Amino acid sequence: MPSNTLYIENVDIGDEVPELVTTVSMDQVTAFFASYPRSNNSPDRPSRFNSDEQAKKEGLAGPIIPGVMSMALITKVLTDWGIGAKFKLLDAIFRQVVPQEEQIRAYAVITDKDEESNTIELDVYIEPMDGQPYVRGRASMELVSKAG
């Protein structure tokens, strides 16, 4: 195993996964869509993701981060931390849209641990630096055991 492998024996209920603090730009959203094969979003076609004007027509304050990109941010937090782990589940509830060009933080907290199955459950969040969560959900990961 790599020296930075995350073992079930090294985590406890209540542990916070290191957060990702970021500001997502329109350029990043455009690049994300360019890499997403099923996307119908083209930079040539205005949408709530790439046009301030279109976002405002839809009643938003400005362009937003696509839901699937928000899920990718949470996935990055968990997989960067959980070296050697198997990702089992990610389920999210979008409480609010996630705006572009605003500093946000994505993080998780361990809420359950089963050493028999080497599985942890986590609550996951994306939120502004000073407010209610934009995205709240849960995840499940199977970790490696030192016992083998």
C-alpha positions as CSV (number, residue, x, y, z in Angstrom):
1,M,0.0,0.0,0.0
2,P,1.2,3.6,-0.6
3,S,2.4,5.3,2.5
4,N,-0.4,7.8,2.4
5,T,-3.2,5.1,2.3
6,L,-6.1,6.0,4.6
7,Y,-6.9,3.1,7.0
8,I,-10.2,2.5,8.8
9,E,-8.3,2.3,12.1
10,N,-7.1,5.9,11.6
11,V,-10.5,7.6,11.4
12,D,-13.2,8.2,13.9
13,I,-16.8,9.5,14.0
14,G,-16.7,13.3,14.0
15,D,-13.5,13.6,12.0
16,E,-13.6,16.3,9.4
17,V,-12.2,15.6,6.0
18,P,-9.9,18.5,4.9
19,E,-11.9,21.1,3.1
20,L,-11.5,22.5,-0.4
21,V,-11.8,26.2,-0.5
22,T,-12.2,27.5,-4.0
23,T,-13.8,30.1,-6.3
24,V,-15.2,28.6,-9.5
25,S,-14.9,30.8,-12.5
26,M,-16.9,30.8,-15.8
27,D,-13.8,29.7,-17.6
28,Q,-13.6,26.6,-15.3
29,V,-17.3,25.9,-15.9
30,T,-16.7,26.1,-19.7
31,A,-13.7,23.8,-19.4
32,F,-15.8,21.4,-17.3
33,F,-18.5,21.3,-20.0
34,A,-15.9,20.8,-22.7
35,S,-14.8,17.6,-20.9
36,Y,-18.3,16.4,-20.1
37,P,-19.3,14.2,-23.1
38,R,-23.1,14.4,-22.6
39,S,-23.3,18.1,-22.1
40,N,-25.7,20.1,-24.2
41,N,-24.0,23.3,-23.0
42,S,-22.0,25.1,-25.6
43,P,-20.2,28.4,-25.0
44,D,-21.9,29.6,-28.2
45,R,-25.4,29.1,-26.6
46,P,-26.1,31.4,-23.7
47,S,-27.3,29.5,-20.5
48,R,-27.4,30.1,-16.8
49,F,-23.9,28.6,-16.6
50,N,-22.1,30.9,-19.1
51,S,-24.1,34.1,-19.4
52,D,-24.8,36.7,-16.7
53,E,-27.7,38.0,-18.9
54,Q,-29.3,34.6,-19.3
55,A,-28.9,33.8,-15.6
56,K,-30.7,37.0,-14.7
57,K,-33.5,36.2,-17.2
58,E,-34.0,33.0,-15.2
59,G,-34.2,34.9,-11.9
60,L,-30.7,34.2,-10.7
61,A,-28.2,36.7,-9.3
62,G,-25.6,35.5,-11.9
63,P,-24.1,32.4,-13.5
64,I,-24.2,29.3,-11.4
65,I,-22.1,26.1,-11.1
66,P,-23.7,23.1,-12.7
67,G,-25.0,20.5,-10.3
68,V,-22.8,17.8,-11.7
69,M,-19.8,20.0,-11.2
70,S,-20.8,20.6,-7.6
71,M,-20.9,16.8,-7.2
72,A,-17.4,16.6,-8.8
73,L,-16.0,19.1,-6.2
74,I,-17.3,16.9,-3.4
75,T,-15.9,13.8,-5.0
76,K,-12.5,15.6,-5.3
77,V,-12.5,16.3,-1.6
78,L,-13.3,12.7,-0.7
79,T,-10.9,11.0,-3.2
80,D,-8.0,13.4,-2.4
81,W,-8.3,12.5,1.3
82,G,-9.4,8.8,1.0
83,I,-6.2,7.4,-0.7
84,G,-6.9,3.7,-1.3
85,A,-10.6,3.9,-0.5
86,K,-13.4,2.7,-2.7
87,F,-16.1,5.2,-3.3
88,K,-19.5,3.5,-2.7
89,L,-22.2,6.3,-2.7
90,L,-22.7,10.0,-3.1
91,D,-26.2,11.5,-2.7
92,A,-26.8,15.2,-2.6
93,I,-29.6,17.6,-2.0
94,F,-29.3,21.0,-3.6
95,R,-30.7,23.5,-1.1
96,Q,-29.7,26.5,-3.2
97,V,-27.9,27.2,-6.5
98,V,-24.1,27.4,-6.2
99,P,-22.9,30.7,-7.7
100,Q,-19.8,31.2,-9.7
101,E,-17.1,33.7,-8.7
102,E,-17.9,33.3,-5.0
103,Q,-15.6,31.6,-2.5
104,I,-17.1,28.3,-1.4
105,R,-15.9,25.4,0.7
106,A,-16.6,21.7,0.2
107,Y,-16.0,19.4,3.1
108,A,-17.2,16.2,4.8
109,V,-17.6,14.9,8.3
110,I,-17.5,11.2,9.3
111,T,-20.9,10.2,10.9
112,D,-20.6,6.4,11.1
113,K,-17.9,3.8,11.1
114,D,-18.3,0.0,10.6
115,E,-15.0,-1.8,11.2
116,E,-16.4,-5.1,10.2
117,S,-17.1,-3.9,6.6
118,N,-14.3,-1.2,6.7
119,T,-17.0,1.3,5.7
120,I,-17.5,4.9,6.8
121,E,-20.5,7.2,6.2
122,L,-20.0,10.9,5.8
123,D,-22.1,14.0,5.6
124,V,-21.0,16.2,2.7
125,Y,-21.4,19.9,2.2
126,I,-20.8,22.8,-0.2
127,E,-21.4,26.1,1.4
128,P,-20.4,29.8,1.2
129,M,-17.8,30.9,3.7
130,D,-20.6,32.6,5.8
131,G,-23.9,31.0,5.4
132,Q,-26.3,28.1,4.9
133,P,-25.2,25.1,2.8
134,Y,-25.8,25.2,-0.9
135,V,-25.4,21.4,-1.1
136,R,-25.9,18.9,1.6
137,G,-25.7,15.1,1.3
138,R,-24.1,11.9,2.3
139,A,-21.4,9.6,1.1
140,S,-20.1,6.1,1.8
141,M,-16.6,4.8,1.4
142,E,-14.9,1.5,2.0
143,L,-11.4,2.0,3.5
144,V,-8.5,-0.4,3.8
145,S,-7.8,-2.2,7.0
146,K,-4.3,-2.6,8.5
147,A,-5.3,-6.1,9.3
148,G,-5.6,-6.8,5.6
